[in-house]
Amino acid sequence: MREYILTFLTASIVTYLLVPLVRKFAIAFKAMTPVRDRDVHAIPTPRIGGLAMFFGMCAALLMASRLPHMRDVFTESPTWVGLLSAGGLLVVVGIADDRWEIDALTKMAGQVAAAGLLIMNGVQLLWIPLPGATLALPPSYGVPVTILLVVATINAVNFIDGLDGLAAGIVGISAMAFFVYAYLVTVVAHLDHQSAPALIAAVLTGMCVGFLPHNFSPARIFMGDTGSMLIGLLLATSMITVSGFDPAALKGSINRFPTLLPLLPVAILVVPYADMLMAVVRRTYGGRSPFAPDKKHMHHRLLNLGHSHRGAALVMYLWTALFSFGVVALSAAKSPLLVLAAASVVAIAALVVMAFPQLRPHGRRHRTGEETPSDKRPRQAA
């Protein structure tokens, strides 16, 4: 566990310290987010904050590769070459989009190419857990499913990146839940505690924690597509590398494992996946492109209910934690009924807070686009 903590701290500290430098570079590079009708920020804000997250990832992986108990994770497979090359490609594509706003098909091509780099370096979905069984995936099926999972996860994260601190918080919580699960599996199944899924999840959690202080409302910098595509890539990679575990060793190692493991990726990303699915259906039904922007995402609806920017983000954090940690707890708990009861109470409380924001302490209803007292703090001019 000590190695994971050091890796997490490296990612968070390096990311945190580099964000101010990246912000200055973004201003000089003129990578600014203008105030558009669909946006909720009030002034032009620098983006490409994901560049700091990328360097935080590189520093954390370098640190981990030098730790005595973590070295084997790097020598067993070229996963890390694929992750760095795919991440670097998406950062380049993201910087181009954050500066010049490239078209959706070009970004999609970059995402598919990044998935291809992962596959070329051994990152591929090898099996899918089913209730009571395991479905092995030959390359003819594993490759397209891997590409689909990577591209879908990247775009799901991209779709929710519309509110200060939202994407970083949701992905950070999801990565933390996945780290707990991946580490718990190795402990209970008596496997090597140092594993690629847990390491990637720890690095990703650190990146999000380091970036969030600069990005939470009122944000001084946005991660942009540079960051949203990068953290989506890492989240997908951590889930895919779980299939590197021997399914025979895992079977029965955790309570209800065969039944609940298929739900884990869905539970971890239920908020961004649901938002993306609703957006695609909504836009397609309206005769528009699935990638056409609008102002009807989940966070926009929360703002319309009267939540502040921070309040809307916190409500979505709560739902993400409920689903992701709930499934992890169910997979390991000896009394799953207690977990379900506790989760139900939290879910009811979340629904009440979501529907009646005025019940929150110092809650205050406002219309979308109007600033709350917390939003009216002076911001440093870009």
FENZI-V939848 format. One record per residue. N is the residue number from 1. D_CENTER is the distance of its C-alpha to the mean C-alpha in Angstrom with 2 decimals. Layout:
N	D_CENTER
N	D_CENTER
This chain:
1	22.08
2	23.51
3	22.03
4	18.46
5	19.22
6	20.71
7	17.83
8	15.37
9	17.99
10	18.55
11	15.02
12	14.93
13	18.57
14	18.65
15	15.70
16	17.39
17	20.77
18	19.98
19	18.40
20	21.97
21	23.31
22	20.70
23	21.46
24	25.12
25	24.55
26	22.64
27	25.61
28	28.12
29	26.35
30	26.30
31	22.60
32	22.61
33	21.01
34	24.13
35	24.67
36	24.49
37	25.44
38	21.99
39	20.44
40	20.67
41	21.36
42	25.08
43	25.61
44	24.51
45	21.62
46	20.75
47	17.56
48	16.38
49	14.86
50	12.46
51	15.72
52	15.85
53	12.43
54	13.88
55	17.03
56	15.40
57	13.91
58	17.44
59	19.20
60	17.36
61	18.08
62	21.60
63	22.10
64	21.04
65	23.36
66	26.19
67	25.89
68	28.64
69	26.87
70	23.77
71	25.78
72	26.28
73	22.61
74	23.05
75	26.49
76	25.86
77	23.99
78	22.97
79	19.26
80	18.68
81	20.79
82	18.76
83	15.40
84	17.08
85	18.95
86	16.18
87	13.98
88	17.21
89	18.01
90	14.88
91	15.51
92	19.07
93	18.30
94	15.92
95	18.68
96	21.21
97	19.43
98	18.85
99	22.52
100	24.29
101	22.00
102	22.48
103	22.71
104	20.14
105	21.97
106	21.85
107	18.10
108	17.98
109	20.49
110	18.45
111	15.46
112	18.05
113	19.70
114	16.64
115	16.35
116	20.09
117	19.91
118	17.74
119	20.33
120	23.19
121	22.11
122	21.92
123	18.30
124	19.18
125	18.87
126	22.23
127	22.54
128	21.24
129	22.22
130	24.46
131	26.38
132	29.05
133	28.52
134	26.45
135	26.32
136	26.60
137	25.29
138	27.64
139	26.43
140	27.72
141	25.16
142	22.46
143	22.02
144	21.48
145	19.23
146	17.04
147	17.05
148	16.32
149	13.27
150	11.85
151	12.93
152	11.89
153	8.19
154	8.41
155	10.46
156	8.70
157	5.95
158	9.24
159	11.17
160	9.72
161	10.02
162	13.56
163	14.13
164	14.42
165	11.61
166	9.75
167	6.46
168	6.65
169	7.89
170	5.96
171	2.68
172	6.00
173	7.88
174	6.32
175	6.69
176	9.96
177	11.14
178	10.74
179	12.57
180	15.22
181	15.74
182	16.06
183	18.36
184	20.29
185	21.03
186	22.58
187	24.63
188	26.00
189	26.63
190	28.27
191	26.22
192	25.54
193	23.15
194	21.68
195	19.41
196	16.94
197	14.17
198	14.54
199	14.92
200	11.80
201	9.80
202	12.12
203	11.75
204	7.99
205	8.76
206	11.72
207	10.35
208	8.40
209	11.59
210	13.82
211	12.61
212	12.43
213	16.27
214	16.94
215	14.58
216	15.32
217	18.14
218	20.36
219	18.09
220	20.07
221	17.66
222	14.77
223	12.16
224	13.45
225	12.68
226	13.15
227	9.94
228	7.75
229	9.17
230	8.98
231	5.43
232	5.26
233	8.43
234	7.81
235	5.68
236	8.58
237	11.05
238	10.70
239	11.42
240	14.14
241	15.83
242	16.59
243	19.26
244	20.96
245	22.23
246	25.68
247	25.49
248	29.04
249	28.18
250	25.32
251	27.36
252	28.55
253	27.06
254	24.93
255	26.34
256	25.62
257	23.39
258	24.67
259	24.08
260	20.67
261	18.70
262	18.41
263	16.76
264	14.01
265	11.48
266	12.55
267	12.42
268	8.94
269	7.77
270	11.09
271	10.42
272	8.60
273	10.89
274	13.80
275	13.47
276	13.43
277	16.31
278	18.30
279	18.04
280	19.29
281	22.03
282	23.01
283	23.41
284	25.07
285	27.42
286	28.34
287	29.31
288	26.61
289	24.15
290	20.77
291	19.30
292	21.73
293	20.21
294	21.33
295	21.14
296	20.53
297	16.82
298	16.12
299	15.93
300	19.17
301	20.80
302	20.07
303	21.64
304	24.53
305	25.08
306	25.79
307	22.74
308	22.29
309	19.22
310	18.30
311	19.37
312	17.28
313	14.07
314	15.34
315	16.25
316	12.83
317	11.59
318	14.57
319	13.95
320	10.47
321	12.27
322	15.26
323	14.00
324	11.87
325	14.45
326	17.19
327	16.96
328	16.72
329	19.76
330	21.58
331	21.34
332	23.02
333	25.16
334	28.88
335	29.31
336	26.64
337	28.69
338	28.15
339	24.37
340	24.70
341	27.07
342	24.90
343	21.85
344	24.26
345	25.53
346	22.14
347	21.32
348	24.72
349	24.26
350	20.97
351	22.84
352	25.72
353	23.75
354	21.93
355	25.29
356	27.41
357	25.74
358	29.25
359	29.42
360	26.99
361	28.92
362	29.89
363	28.06
364	29.26
365	29.02
366	28.58
367	28.16
368	25.17
369	25.55
370	27.84
371	26.96
372	27.04
373	28.74
374	25.51
375	24.71
376	28.25
377	28.06
378	29.32
379	26.76
380	27.72
381	28.92
382	27.10
